[in-house]
C-alpha cells in the first residue's frame, strides 16, 4: 500500500498543503516545531481516525479556524482508495471512503495499516499499563476484526457496570446480565493476547538484537488477572471492593505487558539508549506482525528516530530501514546527514521535503516521473 497524495487543511500548524509522495522513501527535514511531525500525524489520522497524540479531536484544528480537513489518495491492492476526514468544532468528525461516510469508525480500522515510531513511544516504558494495552490492542485489531468487536463490547459492559456501581444499584440480576457479556468478551480478549505475545516476542527480540547487538537479553511477559482466575470469579470476589472504590477493579482492562531486560524491569534498569532501542524494536516487530497477518503492507512512519542513540545503533537502524522488507517509508529528522545516508543505502526512488512554519516544499526528487 502507498499514499500517493495528501491534502491538508487547517491541521495543527499546517494551514494548507498539497503533497504527492514517492512510493518508497519520503524525507521531511526541518527544525523542531516546524510541522514535520504534524505531516506524519495527518497520515496516522487517516488510518486510525485519531491523532497519534492523545487529545480531543478539536485539538487538531488550527487555533484560528473552525474546521480541519484531511484527504488521502492511496493505492491499495492495485486499486485507488480515497479517504477523507473532516473535524469541526462542536460536531462529530466525519470519515469517508470513496465519498461514502462510515456508519461506524471501527469499520475503517485495519484498512490502511500504519506503524509510527515516535519519541512519544517513551511512554510504552515509563507510562502506565494503558499505554502497553493500547499497543497490544492496536496490533491485534488491525488484523482481527473479531478482537476489535470484543474490545468494544467489553468496554461497553464495564462502562455499564461502573455506572451501576456508582449509582449504588445492588440487584444481582442486573449484574448477572451485564457480567455475562463482559466475561464472554474478556475470555476471548485474554486468549488472543496470550497467543499474540507468544508469537510477537521472538520477532521483537530479533529486532532488538539487530539494533543493539547480541549482548543484551530482552523479553516480554503478558500480565493479566485472567491468568489465575476466570473473569466471573474475579467479579464475584471483588464485588464489595468495587462498591467501595466505585469502579471495576479487575479484568482485562487492567492487563499489562512486563518489558524485561536481563529478566528485570526495563523501566528500572534500562539506559536512555536501551529504552529507545526497546521501543524501536517493539514498533518494527509491530510492522512485521501486521504485514504477515495482512495482505496490505503497512506504511512506516519514523519520527526523530535517531535521537538518544549511539552511532552503532544509528548505523544498524539505517541498515534495517534500507532493507527491502519495508514498503513506503516517511522519515523526519533535523539532521540531513542521517537522511542522506538512508537515501544512499536504499538506492531507490525518494522525495525530500523541507518543512518550515507549517509549509512543506519539495527540495529533491529522485524520480520526476512520479506525480
Secondary structure, DSSP 4 states (H G I P E B T S, - for coil): -EEEEEEEEEETTEEEEEEE--SSEEEEE--TTSSHHHHHHHHHHHHHSS-SS---GGGGB-TT-SEEEEEEEEEETTEEEEEEEEEETTS--EEEETTEEPSSGGGTTTSS-EEEE-GGGHHHHHS-HHHHHHHHHHHHHHH-HHHHHHHHHHHHHHHHHHHHHHTT---HHHHHHHHHHHHHHHHHHHHHHHHHHHHHHHHHHHHHHHHH-TT--EEEEEE-GGGTS-HHHHHHHTHHHHHHHTS--SSGGG-EEEEEETTEEHHHH--HHHHHHHHHHHHHHHHHHHHHHSSSPPEEEEESTTTT--HHHHHHHHHHHTSTT--SEEEEES-HHHHHHHHHHH-S-EEEEEEETTEEEEEEES-TT--
